[in-house]
Amino acid sequence: MMSSEQHIQSLHKQIAKIALAMLDGEMSYLLGARILDALRHQVSADGNDADFMVFVAVASETDDFPLGSVREHWDKQALDKLQPEIDAAEAWAKGHAEQICAKLVSRFS
């Protein structure tokens, strides 16, 4: 069983790892935003940590896009048709979140 301090350290390590993966191009900014949006409630009691708000916005604006393993259940033609929109959203998300990802890596490493 993990102590509270161990849980917090594990959470911080996870946040830094996700943000670094986004910066390194190993994880989509859209998918990373969804994960960080979900984790924000564990970082602060009210879930309103300013460093996470960009991920809330990205996740909200792109929540209808199939990402990750969900794509396996989509029709290939439908994905092909939607891909330009996903690519544009990815570029938009990167432009808004890149500096915050660097800040999260520094803050939680």
FENHUDA-V846637 format. One line per field, one symbol per residue. ss: DSSP state (H for helix, E for strand, L for the rest). phi: phi as a letter, one per 40 degrees, with the letter a starting at -180 (. if undefined). psi: psi as a letter, one per 40 degrees, with the letter a starting at -180 (. if undefined). Layout:
BEGIN
ss: ???
phi: ???
psi: ???
END
This chain:
BEGIN
ss: LLLHHHHHHHHHHHHHHHHHHHHLLLLLHHHHHHHHHHHHHHHLLLLLLHHHHHHHHHHHHLLLLLLHHHHHHLLHHHHHHHHHHHHHHHHHHHHHHHHHHHHHHHHHL
phi: .ccdccccccccccccccccccccgcbcccccccccdccdcccbdcgbcdcbcccccccccbccccbgccdccccdcccdccddccccccccccccbdccccccdccbc
psi: hhiddddddddddddddddddddeeehiddddddddddedeedideefhdeeddddddddeeeehhiaedddeihddddddeddddddddddddddedddddddddde.
END
